[in-house]
Amino acid sequence: MVDAAGAAELAATGRLIDVRIGPRYRGETEPIDPVAGHIPGALNLPATAHVGSGGRLRPPDQLRARFAEVGVDAEVPVGAYCGSGVTAAHTVLALHLAGRPDAALYVGSWSQWVTDPTRPVATGVDE
């Protein structure tokens, strides 16, 4: 697990995955929290990408391929967050199944991130 500072560090030096749907990540809508957007440097890969048509997690090789699409490999630290930590925990499990038992969870997630107005907020898609 990481705190807000750890999440910011992962976004800057590794891969921090925001697992919310695209419109929430991009800051187009925010139905729960008072601020829309994402942690600067975070990458968007919605948690729904980890689940197959039968509602079960995809096989490890498929998960590895999906994570590789956002730059997750064995060489970089990785973690996940969502709105409140619940869906991100699911993604950390998927990362473990894909061979990343070191994957971190930012439990506070977006709801905690936006409680501090000094923390930066990004909108749109980070390049």
N, CA, C and O atoms as a printed pandas DataFrame, in Angstrom:
     atom_number atom_name residue_name chain_id  residue_number  x_coord  y_coord  z_coord
0              1         N          MET        A               1    0.845   -1.185    0.000
1              2        CA          MET        A               1    0.000    0.000    0.000
2              3         C          MET        A               1    0.883    1.239    0.000
3              4         O          MET        A               1    2.000    1.228    0.517
4              5         N          VAL        A               2    0.364    2.297   -0.586
5              6        CA          VAL        A               2    1.049    3.579   -0.578
6              7         C          VAL        A               2    0.072    4.661   -0.130
7              8         O          VAL        A               2   -1.146    4.514   -0.232
8              9         N          ASP        A               3    0.650    5.750    0.370
9             10        CA          ASP        A               3   -0.160    6.914    0.724
10            11         C          ASP        A               3   -0.131    7.890   -0.457
11            12         O          ASP        A               3    0.341    7.538   -1.538
12            13         N          ALA        A               4   -0.625    9.091   -0.260
13            14        CA          ALA        A               4   -0.685   10.069   -1.348
14            15         C          ALA        A               4    0.709   10.388   -1.888
15            16         O          ALA        A               4    0.894   10.487   -3.101
16            17         N          ALA        A               5    1.675   10.546   -1.008
17            18        CA          ALA        A               5    3.041   10.831   -1.471
18            19         C          ALA        A               5    3.591    9.655   -2.280
19            20         O          ALA        A               5    4.261    9.856   -3.293
20            21         N          GLY        A               6    3.312    8.446   -1.840
21            22        CA          GLY        A               6    3.746    7.263   -2.576
22            23         C          GLY        A               6    3.073    7.152   -3.925
23            24         O          GLY        A               6    3.696    6.727   -4.898
24            25         N          ALA        A               7    1.809    7.527   -3.994
25            26        CA          ALA        A               7    1.086    7.509   -5.264
26            27         C          ALA        A               7    1.703    8.522   -6.231
27            28         O          ALA        A               7    1.889    8.225   -7.412
28            29         N          ALA        A               8    2.015    9.699   -5.735
29            30        CA          ALA        A               8    2.644   10.718   -6.579
30            31         C          ALA        A               8    4.002   10.235   -7.080
31            32         O          ALA        A               8    4.368   10.477   -8.230
32            33         N          GLU        A               9    4.735    9.561   -6.224
33            34        CA          GLU        A               9    6.043    9.020   -6.606
34            35         C          GLU        A               9    5.894    7.948   -7.689
35            36         O          GLU        A               9    6.658    7.927   -8.654
36            37         N          LEU        A              10    4.905    7.054   -7.527
37            38        CA          LEU        A              10    4.659    6.037   -8.549
38            39         C          LEU        A              10    4.295    6.675   -9.890
39            40         O          LEU        A              10    4.748    6.217  -10.938
40            41         N          ALA        A              11    3.486    7.722   -9.860
41            42        CA          ALA        A              11    3.086    8.398  -11.093
42            43         C          ALA        A              11    4.290    9.040  -11.783
43            44         O          ALA        A              11    4.336    9.136  -13.009
44            45         N          ALA        A              12    5.257    9.475  -10.986
45            46        CA          ALA        A              12    6.427   10.161  -11.545
46            47         C          ALA        A              12    7.527    9.205  -11.998
47            48         O          ALA        A              12    8.222    9.477  -12.978
48            49         N          THR        A              13    7.689    8.085  -11.290
49            50        CA          THR        A              13    8.845    7.221  -11.571
50            51         C          THR        A              13    8.484    5.813  -12.017
51            52         O          THR        A              13    9.359    5.050  -12.426
52            53         N          GLY        A              14    7.221    5.466  -11.944
53            54        CA          GLY        A              14    6.786    4.129  -12.330
54            55         C          GLY        A              14    5.518    4.223  -13.143
55            56         O          GLY        A              14    5.393    5.059  -14.038
56            57         N          ARG        A              15    4.570    3.346  -12.817
57            58        CA          ARG        A              15    3.266    3.347  -13.485
58            59         C          ARG        A              15    2.187    3.344  -12.410
59            60         O          ARG        A              15    2.055    2.389  -11.645
60            61         N          LEU        A              16    1.425    4.420  -12.365
61            62        CA          LEU        A              16    0.282    4.512  -11.477
62            63         C          LEU        A              16   -0.954    4.420  -12.351
63            64         O          LEU        A              16   -1.175    5.276  -13.208
64            65         N          ILE        A              17   -1.757    3.396  -12.145
65            66        CA          ILE        A              17   -2.914    3.147  -12.982
66            67         C          ILE        A              17   -4.179    3.652  -12.293
67            68         O          ILE        A              17   -4.501    3.250  -11.175
68            69         N          ASP        A              18   -4.885    4.540  -12.985
69            70        CA          ASP        A              18   -6.197    5.001  -12.551
70            71         C          ASP        A              18   -7.193    4.058  -13.211
71            72         O          ASP        A              18   -7.273    4.003  -14.438
72            73         N          VAL        A              19   -7.957    3.313  -12.409
73            74        CA          VAL        A              19   -8.826    2.268  -12.958
74            75         C          VAL        A              19  -10.275    2.712  -13.113
75            76         O          VAL        A              19  -11.147    1.890  -13.394
76            77         N          ARG        A              20  -10.544    4.012  -12.931
77            78        CA          ARG        A              20  -11.900    4.521  -13.139
78            79         C          ARG        A              20  -12.198    4.617  -14.636
79            80         O          ARG        A              20  -11.290    4.539  -15.464
80            81         N          ILE        A              21  -13.460    4.785  -14.968
81            82        CA          ILE        A              21  -13.828    4.923  -16.372
82            83         C          ILE        A              21  -13.199    6.186  -16.952
83            84         O          ILE        A              21  -12.896    7.136  -16.230
84            85         N          GLY        A              22  -13.009    6.176  -18.276
85            86        CA          GLY        A              22  -12.345    7.275  -18.969
86            87         C          GLY        A              22  -12.872    8.667  -18.670
87            88         O          GLY        A              22  -12.074    9.564  -18.400
88            89         N          PRO        A              23  -14.198    8.890  -18.705
89            90        CA          PRO        A              23  -14.693   10.243  -18.436
90            91         C          PRO        A              23  -14.327   10.766  -17.037
91            92         O          PRO        A              23  -14.101   11.964  -16.863
92            93         N          ARG        A              24  -14.270    9.887  -16.061
93            94        CA          ARG        A              24  -13.863   10.340  -14.721
94            95         C          ARG        A              24  -12.372   10.654  -14.709
95            96         O          ARG        A              24  -11.958   11.679  -14.169
96            97         N          TYR        A              25  -11.573    9.784  -15.297
97            98        CA          TYR        A              25  -10.132   10.012  -15.381
98            99         C          TYR        A              25   -9.830   11.335  -16.080
99           100         O          TYR        A              25   -9.015   12.124  -15.603
100          101         N          ARG        A              26  -10.484   11.570  -17.202
101          102        CA          ARG        A              26  -10.220   12.784  -17.983
102          103         C          ARG        A              26  -10.795   14.049  -17.350
103          104         O          ARG        A              26  -10.492   15.155  -17.798
104          105         N          GLY        A              27  -11.614   13.899  -16.320
105          106        CA          GLY        A              27  -12.189   15.059  -15.652
106          107         C          GLY        A              27  -13.427   15.596  -16.332
107          108         O          GLY        A              27  -13.824   16.734  -16.082
108          109         N          GLU        A              28  -14.046   14.799  -17.189
109          110        CA          GLU        A              28  -15.256   15.226  -17.887
110          111         C          GLU        A              28  -16.489   15.136  -16.998
111          112         O          GLU        A              28  -17.462   15.865  -17.191
112          113         N          THR        A              29  -16.438   14.239  -16.028
113          114        CA          THR        A              29  -17.537   14.066  -15.090
114          115         C          THR        A              29  -16.979   13.539  -13.779
115          116         O          THR        A              29  -15.982   12.817  -13.770
116          117         N          GLU        A              30  -17.611   13.893  -12.687
117          118        CA          GLU        A              30  -17.225   13.363  -11.381
118          119         C          GLU        A              30  -18.469   13.305  -10.514
119          120         O          GLU        A              30  -18.857   14.304   -9.908
120          121         N          PRO        A              31  -19.096   12.136  -10.454
121          122        CA          PRO        A              31  -20.357   12.008   -9.734
122          123         C          PRO        A              31  -20.233   11.919   -8.216
123          124         O          PRO        A              31  -21.243   12.010   -7.518
124          125         N          ILE        A              32  -19.036   11.745   -7.695
125          126        CA          ILE        A              32  -18.877   11.493   -6.261
126          127         C          ILE        A              32  -18.067   12.571   -5.561
127          128         O          ILE        A              32  -18.505   13.114   -4.547
128          129         N          ASP        A              33  -16.906   12.880   -6.084
129          130        CA          ASP        A              33  -15.985   13.797   -5.416
130          131         C          ASP        A              33  -16.153   15.230   -5.915
131          132         O          ASP        A              33  -16.675   15.455   -7.007
132          133         N          PRO        A              34  -15.708   16.202   -5.110
133          134        CA          PRO        A              34  -15.920   17.604   -5.475
134          135         C          PRO        A              34  -14.999   18.115   -6.584
135          136         O          PRO        A              34  -15.213   19.207   -7.111
136          137         N          VAL        A              35  -13.982   17.336   -6.941
137          138        CA          VAL        A              35  -13.028   17.745   -7.971
138          139         C          VAL        A              35  -12.919   16.613   -8.986
139          140         O          VAL        A              35  -12.853   15.441   -8.615
140          141         N          ALA        A              36  -12.901   16.970  -10.268
141          142        CA          ALA        A              36  -12.774   15.979  -11.334
142          143         C          ALA        A              36  -11.345   15.958  -11.861
143          144         O          ALA        A              36  -10.639   16.965  -11.801
144          145         N          GLY        A              37  -10.929   14.821  -12.372
145          146        CA          GLY        A              37   -9.601   14.698  -12.969
146          147         C          GLY        A              37   -8.869   13.482  -12.447
147          148         O          GLY        A              37   -9.481   12.520  -11.983
148          149         N          HIS        A              38   -7.541   13.536  -12.529
149          150        CA          HIS        A              38   -6.722   12.412  -12.080
150          151         C          HIS        A              38   -5.391   12.912  -11.528
151          152         O          HIS        A              38   -5.038   14.082  -11.675
152          153         N          ILE        A              39   -4.670   12.012  -10.897
153          154        CA          ILE        A              39   -3.344   12.321  -10.377
154          155         C          ILE        A              39   -2.409   12.518  -11.574
155          156         O          ILE        A              39   -2.332   11.644  -12.437
156          157         N          PRO        A              40   -1.702   13.644  -11.639
157          158        CA          PRO        A              40   -0.813   13.878  -12.772
158          159         C          PRO        A              40    0.178   12.719  -12.952
159          160         O          PRO        A              40    0.807   12.258  -11.999
160          161         N          GLY        A              41    0.292   12.275  -14.184
161          162        CA          GLY        A              41    1.192   11.172  -14.514
162          163         C          GLY        A              41    0.540    9.806  -14.473
163          164         O          GLY        A              41    1.115    8.830  -14.954
164          165         N          ALA        A              42   -0.657    9.721  -13.902
165          166        CA          ALA        A              42   -1.359    8.434  -13.854
166          167         C          ALA        A              42   -1.843    8.055  -15.247
167          168         O          ALA        A              42   -2.127    8.914  -16.081
168          169         N          LEU        A              43   -1.930    6.768  -15.475
169          170        CA          LEU        A              43   -2.400    6.225  -16.745
170          171         C          LEU        A              43   -3.774    5.621  -16.546
171          172         O          LEU        A              43   -4.072    5.100  -15.472
172          173         N          ASN        A              44   -4.598    5.682  -17.545
173          174        CA          ASN        A              44   -5.955    5.152  -17.411
174          175         C          ASN        A              44   -6.076    3.773  -18.034
175          176         O          ASN        A              44   -5.790    3.579  -19.216
176          177         N          LEU        A              45   -6.502    2.825  -17.225
177          178        CA          LEU        A              45   -6.843    1.478  -17.684
178          179         C          LEU        A              45   -8.001    1.020  -16.803
179          180         O          LEU        A              45   -7.783    0.468  -15.724
180          181         N          PRO        A              46   -9.234    1.249  -17.262
181          182        CA          PRO        A              46  -10.399    0.909  -16.442
182          183         C          PRO        A              46  -10.393   -0.550  -15.999
183          184         O          PRO        A              46   -9.986   -1.436  -16.751
184          185         N          ALA        A              47  -10.842   -0.786  -14.790
185          186        CA          ALA        A              47  -10.859   -2.127  -14.202
186          187         C          ALA        A              47  -11.671   -3.103  -15.036
187          188         O          ALA        A              47  -11.431   -4.309  -14.976
188          189         N          THR        A              48  -12.615   -2.616  -15.802
189          190        CA          THR        A              48  -13.421   -3.505  -16.640
190          191         C          THR        A              48  -12.562   -4.228  -17.673
191          192         O          THR        A              48  -12.973   -5.269  -18.185
192          193         N          ALA        A              49  -11.383   -3.704  -17.991
193          194        CA          ALA        A              49  -10.484   -4.342  -18.953
194          195         C          ALA        A              49   -9.924   -5.660  -18.429
195          196         O          ALA        A              49   -9.429   -6.478  -19.205
196          197         N          HIS        A              50   -9.999   -5.868  -17.117
197          198        CA          HIS        A              50   -9.413   -7.068  -16.511
198          199         C          HIS        A              50  -10.390   -8.234  -16.449
199          200         O          HIS        A              50  -10.022   -9.339  -16.049
200          201         N          VAL        A              51  -11.626   -7.988  -16.843
201          202        CA          VAL        A              51  -12.679   -8.991  -16.691
202          203         C          VAL        A              51  -13.160   -9.445  -18.069
203          204         O          VAL        A              51  -13.383   -8.631  -18.965
204          205         N          GLY        A              52  -13.313  -10.749  -18.214
205          206        CA          GLY        A              52  -13.810  -11.306  -19.462
206          207         C          GLY        A              52  -15.328  -11.287  -19.520
207          208         O          GLY        A              52  -15.990  -10.812  -18.597
208          209         N          SER        A              53  -15.867  -11.802  -20.603
209          210        CA          SER        A              53  -17.312  -11.769  -20.820
210          211         C          SER        A              53  -18.084  -12.572  -19.776
211          212         O          SER        A              53  -19.258  -12.288  -19.538
212          213         N          GLY        A              54  -17.462  -13.559  -19.152
213          214        CA          GLY        A              54  -18.134  -14.352  -18.125
214          215         C          GLY        A              54  -18.090  -13.732  -16.742
215          216         O          GLY        A              54  -18.574  -14.328  -15.780
216          217         N          GLY        A              55  -17.507  -12.524  -16.627
217          218        CA          GLY        A              55  -17.457  -11.849  -15.344
218          219         C          GLY        A              55  -16.280  -12.258  -14.466
219          220         O          GLY        A              55  -16.191  -11.822  -13.319
220          221         N          ARG        A              56  -15.392  -13.070  -14.974
221          222        CA          ARG        A              56  -14.209  -13.505  -14.225
222          223         C          ARG        A              56  -12.971  -12.778  -14.744
223          224         O          ARG        A              56  -12.942  -12.283  -15.871
224          225         N          LEU        A              57  -11.945  -12.729  -13.884
225          226        CA          LEU        A              57  -10.696  -12.121  -14.319
226          227         C          LEU        A              57  -10.154  -12.870  -15.533
227          228         O          LEU        A              57  -10.275  -14.091  -15.635
228          229         N          ARG        A              58   -9.564  -12.125  -16.434
229          230        CA          ARG        A              58   -8.958  -12.719  -17.627
230          231         C          ARG        A              58   -7.770  -13.603  -17.215
231          232         O          ARG        A              58   -7.252  -13.462  -16.107
232          233         N          PRO        A              59   -7.345  -14.498  -18.084
233          234        CA          PRO        A              59   -6.165  -15.323  -17.800
234          235         C          PRO        A              59   -4.915  -14.451  -17.646
235          236         O          PRO        A              59   -4.853  -13.358  -18.209
236          237         N          PRO        A              60   -3.918  -14.926  -16.887
237          238        CA          PRO        A              60   -2.708  -14.121  -16.638
238          239         C          PRO        A              60   -2.035  -13.582  -17.894
239          240         O          PRO        A              60   -1.564  -12.445  -17.884
240          241         N          ASP        A              61   -1.971  -14.357  -18.975
241          242        CA          ASP        A              61   -1.307  -13.864  -20.186
242          243         C          ASP        A              61   -2.066  -12.684  -20.791
243          244         O          ASP        A              61   -1.447  -11.749  -21.299
244          245         N          GLN        A              62   -3.379  -12.717  -20.741
245          246        CA          GLN        A              62   -4.180  -11.594  -21.245
246          247         C          GLN        A              62   -4.029  -10.370  -20.347
247          248         O          GLN        A              62   -3.963   -9.240  -20.830
248          249         N          LEU        A              63   -3.976  -10.603  -19.043
249          250        CA          LEU        A              63   -3.772   -9.487  -18.118
250          251         C          LEU        A              63   -2.411   -8.841  -18.360
251          252         O          LEU        A              63   -2.306   -7.616  -18.419
252          253         N          ARG        A              64   -1.370   -9.661  -18.501
253          254        CA          ARG        A              64   -0.032   -9.115  -18.768
254          255         C          ARG        A              64   -0.045   -8.253  -20.025
255          256         O          ARG        A              64    0.547   -7.173  -20.052
256          257         N          ALA        A              65   -0.720   -8.732  -21.064
257          258        CA          ALA        A              65   -0.785   -7.971  -22.316
258          259         C          ALA        A              65   -1.500   -6.634  -22.121
259          260         O          ALA        A              65   -1.049   -5.615  -22.643
260          261         N          ARG        A              66   -2.599   -6.625  -21.384
261          262        CA          ARG        A              66   -3.333   -5.378  -21.137
262          263         C          ARG        A              66   -2.478   -4.396  -20.335
263          264         O          ARG        A              66   -2.437   -3.206  -20.646
264          265         N          PHE        A              67   -1.799   -4.895  -19.309
265          266        CA          PHE        A              67   -0.954   -4.012  -18.516
266          267         C          PHE        A              67    0.239   -3.506  -19.326
267          268         O          PHE        A              67    0.672   -2.366  -19.152
268          269         N          ALA        A              68    0.764   -4.345  -20.203
269          270        CA          ALA        A              68    1.888   -3.928  -21.051
270          271         C          ALA        A              68    1.485   -2.769  -21.956
271          272         O          ALA        A              68    2.318   -1.926  -22.290
272          273         N          GLU        A              69    0.224   -2.719  -22.354
273          274        CA          GLU        A              69   -0.263   -1.631  -23.208
274          275         C          GLU        A              69   -0.113   -0.266  -22.555
275          276         O          GLU        A              69   -0.018    0.742  -23.255
276          277         N          VAL        A              70   -0.088   -0.215  -21.224
277          278        CA          VAL        A              70    0.103    1.060  -20.522
278          279         C          VAL        A              70    1.499    1.156  -19.904
279          280         O          VAL        A              70    1.738    1.973  -19.015
280          281         N          GLY        A              71    2.419    0.311  -20.384
281          282        CA          GLY        A              71    3.809    0.420  -19.968
282          283         C          GLY        A              71    4.186   -0.321  -18.709
283          284         O          GLY        A              71    5.260   -0.082  -18.157
284          285         N          VAL        A              72    3.338   -1.211  -18.238
285          286        CA          VAL        A              72    3.686   -1.996  -17.059
286          287         C          VAL        A              72    4.569   -3.152  -17.501
287          288         O          VAL        A              72    4.177   -3.979  -18.324
288          289         N          ASP        A              73    5.768   -3.187  -16.936
289          290        CA          ASP        A              73    6.668   -4.313  -17.168
290          291         C          ASP        A              73    7.406   -4.597  -15.871
291          292         O          ASP        A              73    7.187   -3.918  -14.868
292          293         N          ALA        A              74    8.262   -5.577  -15.885
293          294        CA          ALA        A              74    8.952   -5.999  -14.661
294          295         C          ALA        A              74    9.949   -4.965  -14.155
295          296         O          ALA        A              74   10.417   -5.064  -13.021
296          297         N          GLU        A              75   10.278   -3.985  -14.971
297          298        CA          GLU        A              75   11.327   -3.027  -14.623
298          299         C          GLU        A              75   10.847   -1.799  -13.860
299          300         O          GLU        A              75   11.661   -1.084  -13.276
300          301         N          VAL        A              76    9.540   -1.541  -13.851
301          302        CA          VAL        A              76    9.054   -0.316  -13.222
302          303         C          VAL        A              76    8.103   -0.638  -12.074
303          304         O          VAL        A              76    7.332   -1.594  -12.154
304          305         N          PRO        A              77    8.155    0.157  -11.007
305          306        CA          PRO        A              77    7.179   -0.017   -9.933
306          307         C          PRO        A              77    5.783    0.303  -10.446
307          308         O          PRO        A              77    5.619    1.140  -11.334
308          309         N          VAL        A              78    4.780   -0.363   -9.888
309          310        CA          VAL        A              78    3.414   -0.185  -10.362
310          311         C          VAL        A              78    2.444   -0.149   -9.200
311          312         O          VAL        A              78    2.648   -0.801   -8.176
312          313         N          GLY        A              79    1.388    0.621   -9.377
313          314        CA          GLY        A              79    0.334    0.685   -8.369
314          315         C          GLY        A              79   -0.960    1.118   -9.023
315          316         O          GLY        A              79   -0.988    1.471  -10.202
316          317         N          ALA        A              80   -2.035    1.086   -8.246
317          318        CA          ALA        A              80   -3.351    1.427   -8.774
318          319         C          ALA        A              80   -4.153    2.229   -7.755
319          320         O          ALA        A              80   -3.954    2.127   -6.545
320          321         N          TYR        A              81   -5.066    3.030   -8.297
321          322        CA          TYR        A              81   -6.032    3.745   -7.470
322          323         C          TYR        A              81   -7.315    3.888   -8.258
323          324         O          TYR        A              81   -7.335    3.686   -9.472
324          325         N          CYS        A              82   -8.386    4.237   -7.564
325          326        CA          CYS        A              82   -9.686    4.453   -8.203
326          327         C          CYS        A              82  -10.337    5.631   -7.487
327          328         O          CYS        A              82   -9.670    6.620   -7.184
328          329         N          GLY        A              83  -11.611    5.532   -7.222
329          330        CA          GLY        A              83  -12.290    6.590   -6.486
330          331         C          GLY        A              83  -12.116    6.437   -4.990
331          332         O          GLY        A              83  -11.832    7.407   -4.287
332          333         N          SER        A              84  -12.288    5.213   -4.501
333          334        CA          SER        A              84  -12.247    4.982   -3.055
334          335         C          SER        A              84  -11.342    3.830   -2.631
335          336         O          SER        A              84  -11.237    3.548   -1.438
336          337         N          GLY        A              85  -10.694    3.166   -3.563
337          338        CA          GLY        A              85   -9.772    2.072   -3.255
338          339         C          GLY        A              85  -10.319    0.688   -3.529
339          340         O          GLY        A              85   -9.548   -0.268   -3.615
340          341         N          VAL        A              86  -11.627    0.552   -3.671
341          342        CA          VAL        A              86  -12.239   -0.768   -3.825
342          343         C          VAL        A              86  -11.895   -1.383   -5.183
343          344         O          VAL        A              86  -11.376   -2.498   -5.242
344          345         N          THR        A              87  -12.174   -0.677   -6.259
345          346        CA          THR        A              87  -11.911   -1.209   -7.592
346          347         C          THR        A              87  -10.410   -1.337   -7.837
347          348         O          THR        A              87   -9.970   -2.239   -8.550
348          349         N          ALA        A              88   -9.639   -0.454   -7.256
349          350        CA          ALA        A              88   -8.186   -0.543   -7.397
350          351         C          ALA        A              88   -7.650   -1.811   -6.735
351          352         O          ALA        A              88   -6.668   -2.383   -7.209
352          353         N          ALA        A              89   -8.277   -2.257   -5.654
353          354        CA          ALA        A              89   -7.854   -3.508   -5.007
354          355         C          ALA        A              89   -8.045   -4.675   -5.978
355          356         O          ALA        A              89   -7.220   -5.586   -6.028
356          357         N          HIS        A              90   -9.117   -4.644   -6.734
357          358        CA          HIS        A              90   -9.372   -5.649   -7.766
358          359         C          HIS        A              90   -8.251   -5.627   -8.808
359          360         O          HIS        A              90   -7.801   -6.680   -9.260
360          361         N          THR        A              91   -7.809   -4.445   -9.183
361          362        CA          THR        A              91   -6.730   -4.309  -10.158
362          363         C          THR        A              91   -5.409   -4.798   -9.589
363          364         O          THR        A              91   -4.621   -5.410  -10.309
364          365         N          VAL        A              92   -5.152   -4.543   -8.320
365          366        CA          VAL        A              92   -3.929   -5.056   -7.697
366          367         C          VAL        A              92   -3.942   -6.587   -7.708
367          368         O          VAL        A              92   -2.905   -7.210   -7.934
368          369         N          LEU        A              93   -5.095   -7.192   -7.470
369          370        CA          LEU        A              93   -5.209   -8.644   -7.582
370          371         C          LEU        A              93   -4.882   -9.086   -9.011
371          372         O          LEU        A              93   -4.147  -10.053   -9.214
372          373         N          ALA        A              94   -5.428   -8.378   -9.992
373          374        CA          ALA        A              94   -5.150   -8.713  -11.395
374          375         C          ALA        A              94   -3.655   -8.565  -11.698
375          376         O          ALA        A              94   -3.088   -9.392  -12.411
376          377         N          LEU        A              95   -3.019   -7.530  -11.170
377          378        CA          LEU        A              95   -1.582   -7.360  -11.347
378          379         C          LEU        A              95   -0.818   -8.522  -10.718
379          380         O          LEU        A              95    0.148   -9.018  -11.298
380          381         N          HIS        A              96   -1.246   -8.955   -9.540
381          382        CA          HIS        A              96   -0.605  -10.106   -8.891
382          383         C          HIS        A              96   -0.717  -11.333   -9.781
383          384         O          HIS        A              96    0.267  -12.045   -9.981
384          385         N          LEU        A              97   -1.907  -11.588  -10.318
385          386        CA          LEU        A              97   -2.107  -12.738  -11.203
386          387         C          LEU        A              97   -1.256  -12.624  -12.465
387          388         O          LEU        A              97   -0.845  -13.634  -13.035
388          389         N          ALA        A              98   -0.995  -11.398  -12.897
389          390        CA          ALA        A              98   -0.188  -11.157  -14.097
390          391         C          ALA        A              98    1.310  -11.210  -13.797
391          392         O          ALA        A              98    2.131  -10.972  -14.683
392          393         N          GLY        A              99    1.667  -11.522  -12.548
393          394        CA          GLY        A              99    3.076  -11.663  -12.205
394          395         C          GLY        A              99    3.704  -10.493  -11.493
395          396         O          GLY        A              99    4.929  -10.412  -11.402
396          397         N          ARG        A             100    2.893   -9.581  -10.984
397          398        CA          ARG        A             100    3.415   -8.421  -10.253
398          399         C          ARG        A             100    2.950   -8.447   -8.800
399          400         O          ARG        A             100    2.080   -7.663   -8.419
400          401         N          PRO        A             101    3.523   -9.347   -7.974
401          402        CA          PRO        A             101    3.124   -9.416   -6.570
402          403         C          PRO        A             101    3.546   -8.194   -5.760
403          404         O          PRO        A             101    3.144   -8.046   -4.606
404          405         N          ASP        A             102    4.348   -7.322   -6.353
405          406        CA          ASP        A             102    4.799   -6.100   -5.688
406          407         C          ASP        A             102    3.893   -4.903   -5.974
407          408         O          ASP        A             102    4.183   -3.797   -5.517
408          409         N          ALA        A             103    2.808   -5.099   -6.718
409          410        CA          ALA        A             103    1.914   -3.990   -7.067
410          411         C          ALA        A             103    1.338   -3.345   -5.814
411          412         O          ALA        A             103    0.933   -4.031   -4.875
412          413         N          ALA        A             104    1.308   -2.023   -5.815
413          414        CA          ALA        A             104    0.848   -1.259   -4.654
414          415         C          ALA        A             104   -0.580   -0.768   -4.848
415          416         O          ALA        A             104   -1.046   -0.584   -5.973
416          417         N          LEU        A             105   -1.250   -0.565   -3.750
417          418        CA          LEU        A             105   -2.603   -0.029   -3.729
418          419         C          LEU        A             105   -2.590    1.310   -3.004
419          420         O          LEU        A             105   -2.112    1.406   -1.874
420          421         N          TYR        A             106   -3.120    2.349   -3.660
421          422        CA          TYR        A             106   -3.338    3.633   -2.995
422          423         C          TYR        A             106   -4.768    3.578   -2.468
423          424         O          TYR        A             106   -5.720    3.894   -3.182
424          425         N          VAL        A             107   -4.899    3.177   -1.220
425          426        CA          VAL        A             107   -6.203    2.948   -0.611
426          427         C          VAL        A             107   -7.051    4.216   -0.590
427          428         O          VAL        A             107   -8.246    4.164   -0.881
428          429         N          GLY        A             108   -6.457    5.335   -0.255
429          430        CA          GLY        A             108   -7.218    6.589   -0.183
430          431         C          GLY        A             108   -7.784    7.015   -1.523
431          432         O          GLY        A             108   -8.851    7.625   -1.590
432          433         N          SER        A             109   -7.076    6.698   -2.578
433          434        CA          SER        A             109   -7.488    6.937   -3.949
434          435         C          SER        A             109   -7.920    8.387   -4.189
435          436         O          SER        A             109   -7.551    9.287   -3.435
436          437         N          TRP        A             110   -8.703    8.598   -5.245
437          438        CA          TRP        A             110   -9.069    9.947   -5.656
438          439         C          TRP        A             110   -9.802   10.708   -4.564
439          440         O          TRP        A             110   -9.580   11.906   -4.388
440          441         N          SER        A             111  -10.667   10.032   -3.833
441          442        CA          SER        A             111  -11.431   10.722   -2.780
442          443         C          SER        A             111  -10.515   11.337   -1.731
443          444         O          SER        A             111  -10.811   12.411   -1.206
444          445         N          GLN        A             112   -9.407   10.670   -1.419
445          446        CA          GLN        A             112   -8.456   11.244   -0.467
446          447         C          GLN        A             112   -7.568   12.284   -1.141
447          448         O          GLN        A             112   -7.277   13.327   -0.557
448          449         N          TRP        A             113   -7.140   12.002   -2.361
449          450        CA          TRP        A             113   -6.239   12.907   -3.080
450          451         C          TRP        A             113   -6.802   14.327   -3.116
451          452         O          TRP        A             113   -6.073   15.289   -2.873
452          453         N          VAL        A             114   -8.079   14.460   -3.414
453          454        CA          VAL        A             114   -8.665   15.790   -3.598
454          455         C          VAL        A             114   -9.014   16.500   -2.295
455          456         O          VAL        A             114   -9.495   17.633   -2.326
456          457         N          THR        A             115   -8.781   15.856   -1.150
457          458        CA          THR        A             115   -9.043   16.548    0.117
458          459         C          THR        A             115   -7.979   17.587    0.434
459          460         O          THR        A             115   -8.191   18.449    1.287
460          461         N          ASP        A             116   -6.842   17.515   -0.238
461          462        CA          ASP        A             116   -5.760   18.467   -0.015
462          463         C          ASP        A             116   -5.662   19.367   -1.249
463          464         O          ASP        A             116   -5.216   18.921   -2.306
464          465         N          PRO        A             117   -6.072   20.620   -1.123
465          466        CA          PRO        A             117   -6.082   21.508   -2.291
466          467         C          PRO        A             117   -4.690   21.825   -2.840
467          468         O          PRO        A             117   -4.582   22.393   -3.927
468          469         N          THR        A             118   -3.629   21.475   -2.121
469          470        CA          THR        A             118   -2.281   21.721   -2.645
470          471         C          THR        A             118   -1.813   20.604   -3.580
471          472         O          THR        A             118   -0.804   20.755   -4.268
472          473         N          ARG        A             119   -2.543   19.485   -3.606
473          474        CA          ARG        A             119   -2.161   18.403   -4.518
474          475         C          ARG        A             119   -2.616   18.752   -5.930
475          476         O          ARG        A             119   -3.732   19.233   -6.124
476          477         N          PRO        A             120   -1.759   18.512   -6.911
477          478        CA          PRO        A             120   -2.131   18.843   -8.283
478          479         C          PRO        A             120   -3.189   17.909   -8.843
479          480         O          PRO        A             120   -3.304   16.754   -8.433
480          481         N          VAL        A             121   -3.953   18.426   -9.778
481          482        CA          VAL        A             121   -5.003   17.679  -10.452
482          483         C          VAL        A             121   -4.810   17.850  -11.959
483          484         O          VAL        A             121   -4.639   18.965  -12.452
484          485         N          ALA        A             122   -4.839   16.739  -12.676
485          486        CA          ALA        A             122   -4.717   16.787  -14.137
486          487         C          ALA        A             122   -6.073   16.444  -14.759
487          488         O          ALA        A             122   -6.870   15.706  -14.180
488          489         N          THR        A             123   -6.311   16.986  -15.932
489          490        CA          THR        A             123   -7.505   16.636  -16.705
490          491         C          THR        A             123   -7.054   16.303  -18.115
491          492         O          THR        A             123   -5.913   16.570  -18.492
492          493         N          GLY        A             124   -7.953   15.722  -18.886
493          494        CA          GLY        A             124   -7.588   15.291  -20.224
494          495         C          GLY        A             124   -6.784   14.009  -20.148
495          496         O          GLY        A             124   -6.933   13.220  -19.215
496          497         N          VAL        A             125   -5.935   13.812  -21.134
497          498        CA          VAL        A             125   -5.123   12.602  -21.194
498          499         C          VAL        A             125   -3.659   13.002  -21.077
499          500         O          VAL        A             125   -3.172   13.819  -21.858
500          501         N          ASP        A             126   -2.961   12.433  -20.107
501          502        CA          ASP        A             126   -1.532   12.690  -19.965
502          503         C          ASP        A             126   -0.788   12.053  -21.136
503          504         O          ASP        A             126   -1.124   10.947  -21.560
504          505         N          GLU        A             127    0.191   12.728  -21.641
505          506        CA          GLU        A             127    1.018   12.179  -22.730
506          507         C          GLU        A             127    2.380   11.868  -22.187
507          508         O          GLU        A             127    3.245   11.395  -22.923
